[in-house]
Amino acid sequence: MKKIGTLLLCCCLAMACATAALADEAEKPEYNENGMPLIPDFTLPSNTGEDVSLSDFLGRQVVLYFWTTWCPSCVRGMPDKQALHDWMLETEFPGVLLAVNLIDGVRETRGSCNAFIERNGFTFPVLYEESGELSEFFGITTIPRTAVIDAEGYLKDYIIGGRSLAEAIAVLETE
């Protein structure tokens, strides 16, 4: 009987903790004190075959780089993205670069993206955006575009066009 009571107590505590965690998440405002929106969680397939979610990186800043292989400006910006990825690893910066490849199935496919990444030796994570929902949320009408999401999940910065390594680091290091 004592074991059943202990088991029930543990279950109740676990449920209370889970409920509190959900309540904390539900209480998060839609906009932060700077008026920046909370970015909804999303999950996209990656070039490594795994699904990657924004929530995987809670507590870290996330740089989303929207691009395609047929966009000359996007391609020119890729070495800076690799340098940013390398900088984050070398300095143990609490952030991640996610290169979001906009797949349309005609001009851009997973195959063309993978071949480009492999041919150029890029090692940062690449996500495939095929549904258009994420790019629609961010209002992507031209590329490249870069969105920086803070460690709390709010939009921190957004730029149309490319961003140099120094500019990206400066944004990441600002509070």
Residue pairs with C-beta under 8 A, 6 or more apart in sequence:
28 38
28 152
28 153
29 38
30 37
30 38
31 37
31 38
31 154
32 38
32 150
32 152
32 154
34 154
36 150
36 154
36 155
36 156
37 154
37 155
38 153
38 154
39 54
39 147
39 149
39 153
39 154
39 155
40 54
40 137
41 53
41 54
41 55
42 53
42 54
42 133
42 134
43 51
43 52
43 53
43 54
44 51
44 52
44 100
44 127
44 128
44 129
44 134
45 51
45 52
45 127
45 128
46 52
46 125
46 126
46 127
46 128
47 110
47 113
47 114
47 117
47 125
47 126
47 127
47 128
48 125
52 98
52 125
52 127
54 62
54 149
54 153
57 96
58 151
58 153
59 94
59 151
60 94
60 95
60 96
60 151
61 93
61 94
61 95
61 96
61 148
61 149
61 150
61 151
61 156
61 172
62 95
62 96
62 98
62 148
62 149
63 84
63 95
63 96
63 97
63 98
63 146
63 147
63 148
63 149
63 168
63 172
64 98
64 100
64 138
64 146
64 147
64 148
64 149
65 77
65 81
65 97
65 98
65 99
65 100
65 144
65 145
65 146
66 100
66 102
66 129
66 135
66 138
66 140
66 143
66 144
66 145
66 146
66 147
67 74
67 75
67 77
67 78
67 99
67 100
67 101
67 102
67 143
67 144
68 74
68 101
68 102
68 107
68 108
68 143
69 75
69 101
69 108
69 112
69 113
69 116
70 107
70 108
71 143
71 144
73 143
73 144
73 161
73 162
74 143
74 144
74 162
75 116
76 162
77 144
77 162
77 163
78 99
78 120
78 122
80 162
80 163
80 164
80 165
80 168
81 97
81 99
81 122
81 124
82 122
82 123
82 124
83 165
84 97
84 124
84 165
84 168
84 169
85 97
85 123
85 124
87 93
87 165
87 169
88 95
88 96
88 97
93 172
94 151
95 172
96 125
97 124
97 125
98 124
98 125
98 126
98 127
99 122
99 124
99 125
99 126
99 127
100 126
100 127
100 129
100 134
100 135
101 108
101 113
101 126
101 127
101 128
101 129
102 108
102 129
102 135
102 140
102 143
103 109
103 110
103 113
103 128
103 129
103 130
105 130
110 128
113 126
113 128
117 126
129 135
138 145
138 147
138 158
142 160
144 161
144 162
145 158
145 159
145 160
145 161
146 157
146 158
146 159
146 162
146 163
146 168
147 155
147 157
147 158
148 155
148 156
148 157
148 158
148 168
148 171
148 172
149 155
149 156
150 156
156 171
157 171
163 171
